[in-house]
Amino acid sequence: MTTDERMIAFGKRVREVRKGKGISQERLAEMAGIDRSYMGNIERGEKNITLKKAYEICDALEITIYKLV
């Protein structure tokens, strides 16, 4: 698999926002309807997620997509 810096940057941003709000990775996964291990993959930039999944994460974090990209 080719590393994509954009996926890594997105995942880091998700982690930053999540931690800034004091939410555990497990809790965010639950709130967004995502498996916890999959959320870990997203935060490490290992998964190329769909736009729908990105919006579900934003909804769970109560932010706009613009705050993550």
PyMOL CGO cylinders between C-alpha atoms (Angstrom):
from pymol import cmd
from pymol.cgo import CYLINDER

trace = [
    CYLINDER, 0.00, 0.00, 0.00, 1.25, 3.44, -0.89, 0.3, 1, 1, 1, 1, 1, 1,
    CYLINDER, 1.25, 3.44, -0.89, 1.37, 5.96, 1.92, 0.3, 1, 1, 1, 1, 1, 1,
    CYLINDER, 1.37, 5.96, 1.92, -0.74, 9.00, 1.15, 0.3, 1, 1, 1, 1, 1, 1,
    CYLINDER, -0.74, 9.00, 1.15, 0.26, 12.05, 3.14, 0.3, 1, 1, 1, 1, 1, 1,
    CYLINDER, 0.26, 12.05, 3.14, -3.28, 13.44, 2.84, 0.3, 1, 1, 1, 1, 1, 1,
    CYLINDER, -3.28, 13.44, 2.84, -4.75, 10.41, 4.60, 0.3, 1, 1, 1, 1, 1, 1,
    CYLINDER, -4.75, 10.41, 4.60, -2.11, 10.69, 7.33, 0.3, 1, 1, 1, 1, 1, 1,
    CYLINDER, -2.11, 10.69, 7.33, -2.80, 14.42, 7.76, 0.3, 1, 1, 1, 1, 1, 1,
    CYLINDER, -2.80, 14.42, 7.76, -6.57, 13.80, 7.93, 0.3, 1, 1, 1, 1, 1, 1,
    CYLINDER, -6.57, 13.80, 7.93, -6.10, 11.09, 10.55, 0.3, 1, 1, 1, 1, 1, 1,
    CYLINDER, -6.10, 11.09, 10.55, -3.83, 13.28, 12.64, 0.3, 1, 1, 1, 1, 1, 1,
    CYLINDER, -3.83, 13.28, 12.64, -6.39, 16.06, 12.49, 0.3, 1, 1, 1, 1, 1, 1,
    CYLINDER, -6.39, 16.06, 12.49, -9.17, 13.71, 13.62, 0.3, 1, 1, 1, 1, 1, 1,
    CYLINDER, -9.17, 13.71, 13.62, -6.98, 12.66, 16.55, 0.3, 1, 1, 1, 1, 1, 1,
    CYLINDER, -6.98, 12.66, 16.55, -6.15, 16.28, 17.47, 0.3, 1, 1, 1, 1, 1, 1,
    CYLINDER, -6.15, 16.28, 17.47, -9.79, 17.34, 17.48, 0.3, 1, 1, 1, 1, 1, 1,
    CYLINDER, -9.79, 17.34, 17.48, -10.89, 14.21, 19.35, 0.3, 1, 1, 1, 1, 1, 1,
    CYLINDER, -10.89, 14.21, 19.35, -8.27, 14.67, 22.06, 0.3, 1, 1, 1, 1, 1, 1,
    CYLINDER, -8.27, 14.67, 22.06, -8.99, 18.39, 22.25, 0.3, 1, 1, 1, 1, 1, 1,
    CYLINDER, -8.99, 18.39, 22.25, -12.59, 17.54, 23.07, 0.3, 1, 1, 1, 1, 1, 1,
    CYLINDER, -12.59, 17.54, 23.07, -11.55, 14.95, 25.65, 0.3, 1, 1, 1, 1, 1, 1,
    CYLINDER, -11.55, 14.95, 25.65, -13.14, 12.07, 23.75, 0.3, 1, 1, 1, 1, 1, 1,
    CYLINDER, -13.14, 12.07, 23.75, -11.60, 8.61, 23.76, 0.3, 1, 1, 1, 1, 1, 1,
    CYLINDER, -11.60, 8.61, 23.76, -11.00, 6.85, 20.47, 0.3, 1, 1, 1, 1, 1, 1,
    CYLINDER, -11.00, 6.85, 20.47, -13.44, 4.15, 21.53, 0.3, 1, 1, 1, 1, 1, 1,
    CYLINDER, -13.44, 4.15, 21.53, -16.14, 6.73, 22.35, 0.3, 1, 1, 1, 1, 1, 1,
    CYLINDER, -16.14, 6.73, 22.35, -15.68, 8.58, 19.05, 0.3, 1, 1, 1, 1, 1, 1,
    CYLINDER, -15.68, 8.58, 19.05, -15.93, 5.31, 17.16, 0.3, 1, 1, 1, 1, 1, 1,
    CYLINDER, -15.93, 5.31, 17.16, -19.16, 4.53, 18.99, 0.3, 1, 1, 1, 1, 1, 1,
    CYLINDER, -19.16, 4.53, 18.99, -20.58, 8.01, 18.34, 0.3, 1, 1, 1, 1, 1, 1,
    CYLINDER, -20.58, 8.01, 18.34, -19.72, 7.79, 14.62, 0.3, 1, 1, 1, 1, 1, 1,
    CYLINDER, -19.72, 7.79, 14.62, -20.93, 4.20, 14.21, 0.3, 1, 1, 1, 1, 1, 1,
    CYLINDER, -20.93, 4.20, 14.21, -17.42, 2.95, 13.37, 0.3, 1, 1, 1, 1, 1, 1,
    CYLINDER, -17.42, 2.95, 13.37, -15.56, -0.05, 14.78, 0.3, 1, 1, 1, 1, 1, 1,
    CYLINDER, -15.56, -0.05, 14.78, -12.88, 1.09, 17.24, 0.3, 1, 1, 1, 1, 1, 1,
    CYLINDER, -12.88, 1.09, 17.24, -10.06, -0.67, 15.40, 0.3, 1, 1, 1, 1, 1, 1,
    CYLINDER, -10.06, -0.67, 15.40, -11.20, 0.93, 12.15, 0.3, 1, 1, 1, 1, 1, 1,
    CYLINDER, -11.20, 0.93, 12.15, -11.11, 4.34, 13.85, 0.3, 1, 1, 1, 1, 1, 1,
    CYLINDER, -11.11, 4.34, 13.85, -7.52, 3.60, 14.84, 0.3, 1, 1, 1, 1, 1, 1,
    CYLINDER, -7.52, 3.60, 14.84, -6.73, 2.84, 11.19, 0.3, 1, 1, 1, 1, 1, 1,
    CYLINDER, -6.73, 2.84, 11.19, -8.29, 6.15, 10.16, 0.3, 1, 1, 1, 1, 1, 1,
    CYLINDER, -8.29, 6.15, 10.16, -6.30, 8.12, 12.74, 0.3, 1, 1, 1, 1, 1, 1,
    CYLINDER, -6.30, 8.12, 12.74, -3.08, 6.49, 11.57, 0.3, 1, 1, 1, 1, 1, 1,
    CYLINDER, -3.08, 6.49, 11.57, -3.89, 7.28, 7.94, 0.3, 1, 1, 1, 1, 1, 1,
    CYLINDER, -3.89, 7.28, 7.94, -4.11, 3.61, 7.01, 0.3, 1, 1, 1, 1, 1, 1,
    CYLINDER, -4.11, 3.61, 7.01, -7.64, 3.70, 5.59, 0.3, 1, 1, 1, 1, 1, 1,
    CYLINDER, -7.64, 3.70, 5.59, -8.96, 5.68, 2.67, 0.3, 1, 1, 1, 1, 1, 1,
    CYLINDER, -8.96, 5.68, 2.67, -12.43, 6.42, 4.01, 0.3, 1, 1, 1, 1, 1, 1,
    CYLINDER, -12.43, 6.42, 4.01, -15.51, 7.51, 2.13, 0.3, 1, 1, 1, 1, 1, 1,
    CYLINDER, -15.51, 7.51, 2.13, -16.82, 11.05, 2.22, 0.3, 1, 1, 1, 1, 1, 1,
    CYLINDER, -16.82, 11.05, 2.22, -19.88, 9.72, 4.04, 0.3, 1, 1, 1, 1, 1, 1,
    CYLINDER, -19.88, 9.72, 4.04, -17.68, 8.27, 6.79, 0.3, 1, 1, 1, 1, 1, 1,
    CYLINDER, -17.68, 8.27, 6.79, -15.79, 11.58, 7.05, 0.3, 1, 1, 1, 1, 1, 1,
    CYLINDER, -15.79, 11.58, 7.05, -19.08, 13.40, 7.58, 0.3, 1, 1, 1, 1, 1, 1,
    CYLINDER, -19.08, 13.40, 7.58, -20.14, 10.85, 10.21, 0.3, 1, 1, 1, 1, 1, 1,
    CYLINDER, -20.14, 10.85, 10.21, -16.92, 11.57, 12.11, 0.3, 1, 1, 1, 1, 1, 1,
    CYLINDER, -16.92, 11.57, 12.11, -17.55, 15.31, 11.79, 0.3, 1, 1, 1, 1, 1, 1,
    CYLINDER, -17.55, 15.31, 11.79, -21.09, 14.90, 13.07, 0.3, 1, 1, 1, 1, 1, 1,
    CYLINDER, -21.09, 14.90, 13.07, -19.80, 12.93, 16.06, 0.3, 1, 1, 1, 1, 1, 1,
    CYLINDER, -19.80, 12.93, 16.06, -17.19, 15.61, 16.78, 0.3, 1, 1, 1, 1, 1, 1,
    CYLINDER, -17.19, 15.61, 16.78, -19.77, 18.36, 16.17, 0.3, 1, 1, 1, 1, 1, 1,
    CYLINDER, -19.77, 18.36, 16.17, -17.55, 20.16, 13.66, 0.3, 1, 1, 1, 1, 1, 1,
    CYLINDER, -17.55, 20.16, 13.66, -17.66, 20.94, 9.96, 0.3, 1, 1, 1, 1, 1, 1,
    CYLINDER, -17.66, 20.94, 9.96, -15.63, 18.97, 7.46, 0.3, 1, 1, 1, 1, 1, 1,
    CYLINDER, -15.63, 18.97, 7.46, -13.58, 22.11, 6.86, 0.3, 1, 1, 1, 1, 1, 1,
    CYLINDER, -13.58, 22.11, 6.86, -12.06, 21.73, 10.33, 0.3, 1, 1, 1, 1, 1, 1,
    CYLINDER, -12.06, 21.73, 10.33, -10.56, 18.37, 9.35, 0.3, 1, 1, 1, 1, 1, 1,
    CYLINDER, -10.56, 18.37, 9.35, -9.17, 19.10, 5.91, 0.3, 1, 1, 1, 1, 1, 1,
]
cmd.load_cgo(trace, "trace")
